[in-house]
Amino acid sequence: MKKLIFAVMALVTITTTQAQGLDLGIKAGVNFATLTDASGLDNRTGFVAGAFVGGKLGDKFGIQADLLYSQQGAEFELGSFDLDYVNVPIVAKIYLTDNLNLQAGPQFGVLVNDDTQTVIGEVINDIGTNDFDISGVVGVGVDIPLGLRLEGRYNFGLTDVPEENGADFNKSKNSVFTLSVGYSFL
């Protein structure tokens, strides 16, 4: 997995060196996460932080890759799904104006922390989770003066979060709304 992330980041870096308007910076924000197809779950609010590299490939098209630490999961009455990932979203950016863009692409995630305990009576169940997550990403971004970047994204999971066939969480996938602010050094 580390080799895949390195290869993707290298490809994006090579591509963006040929691009006009190279973008390299840091970003941070807030996640509003839950799991789909499971009843009785509430959002887990967490943070997201990391770095990005990207660039424009003409006036109307760009590409961006991020390396992000992301707190995801869900909360419910009997416990919680605290899932922390290192995510690598790679998005194509279509510029509607010089500053406003639409974003879409895949995201690859590696689970780095899972606290998935449920309490049933006095018994604690630890629910197994998949170590890898693939999601789709759609969003909108605004480049504002002084190198600031504002983004709103929705990540919809394509892989099941539980490793095993749990009764209530069998086909649950990540569902995350993210609001972030970034700063471009270039």
N, C-alpha and C positions, 0 to 999 in steps of 0.2 A: 504494500500500500504506500509506503514511503517513497518507493521508486516511482509509482504512478503520479503521486503529488509532485515530486521533483520534476518529472518529465513534462507534466502539464504546465507548471510554472515556467520551466525553461522555454517551452514552445510559445507561451504568451509573451515572455520577455523578448525572445527573438522577433516575434511578429511585431511587437510594439516598438522595437528599435527602428523598424522600417516605417513606422507610423509618424504622422505629424501630430504634434501636441501630446507628447508623452506625459502620462499621469502616474505618479508614484507617491503614495502617502499612507496615512493611517486613518482608521475610522473606529467609532464606538457608538453604541446605541442600546436600545431596549428591545427585547423579544416578548411577544405575547403568544405563548405556545400551548398546544393541546394535542391530543391524540384523536384521530378520526375513528368512526365506527365503534365507539364504546360509550355507553350511557353513564351518566352521573359524574362526568369529569368536569373540572373547572380549569381555567387557564393557569399556567405557570408563568409568572413574569420573571424574566431573567435578563442578563446583559449579553451583549455581543461586542467583541473587540478584535482588532487585527490590523492587517495591512492590505493594500491593494496596488495593482499595477495595471495599466491600460493605456490606450491611445486611440486617436481617431485615424481611420483608414479612409480619408476623404472628408468631405463636408458633412455627410449625413450618416456615416456608419462608424462605429467604434467597437472595441472589445475590451473587456476588463476581467481580471481574475483576482480573487480575494483569498486570503488565508486568515480564517476567523476562528476564534474560540467562541462557542455559542451554547448558552444554557437553554435547554428545551425540556419537553416533558409535559406533565399534567399533574394536577392535584385532585384528590377526591376524599370522601369521608373516611375511608378505611386506610389511607396511606398516601403515597405519592410516587410519581415516576419522575425522578430527577435525573435527566439525561443530559450530559455535557458532551459536546462534539467538537472536533476540529474539522471545520467545513472548508471546502474549496469550491465556491461557485465560479463558473465561467459564463459570463453573460455577453451577448451581443447587444450593442446599444444603437438604437435608431434615433438620430437627433431630429426632433420636430422643429426646433429653433437652435440657435447657437448654444443655448444654455439648458434646454429642456430635452430629456431623452426618455425613451421607453426601453426596458431591459427584459431579456428572456434568455434562458439557457439552462444547462444542467448544474447540479451541485453534488459533489461527492463528499461524504462525511465519514469520519472514524470516531467511534464512541471512545471517550477517554475516561468517563466516570458514569457509573450507573448506580443510583440508589433507588431501587424499585421494590421496596418492601410494602407489603400489605399486612394489616393486622385483622385477623378473623378470630374473635374471641380472645384468647391469650396466645394464639399460635401466630408466629410471624412467617409469612411466605415471602421468599425472595424470587421474583419473577425474572427468568432469563431473558436477555435481550440480544439482538443481533449486533455484532461489532461494526458493521458497515451500513451506511445509509445512502441511498440515491434519491435525490429529490429534483423536482423541476422548480425553476425560479422565474417569477415575473415581477416587474416593478417599474418604478418611475424615478428619475433622478433629476436634480437641478444643480447646475454649476453656478455658484454665486461668487462675487468678487472676493479677493484676498485668498484665493485657493480653496475656499470652502465648498464642500459637496454635501447636499442633502439627498437622502434616498429613503424610499418606502418600498419594501419588497414583501411578497408572499411566497413562501416555500411550501410546496405540497409534496409530501412523501410518496415515493413509488415503491418502496420496500416496506415489509412488515417490521414493526418494532419488536414485538415479542419473538423470542427464539422458539418457544414451544407453543402448542395450541392451548392457550388458556381460554376458559369458557367465555369471559367477557372481553378479552383483549386480542382475540385470535387474529384479526386482520387489521389491527390498528396501525396507522401510519402517522408520521409527524405532520403537523400543520402549524406553520409559524408565520406570524406577521412581525416584520422588523422595521423599526424606524431608526435611522442612523445619521450621524454627521461625520464628515471626513475632512481631512486637510491634505491637500496636494503640495508636495515639496517642490514640484517642477511647474 
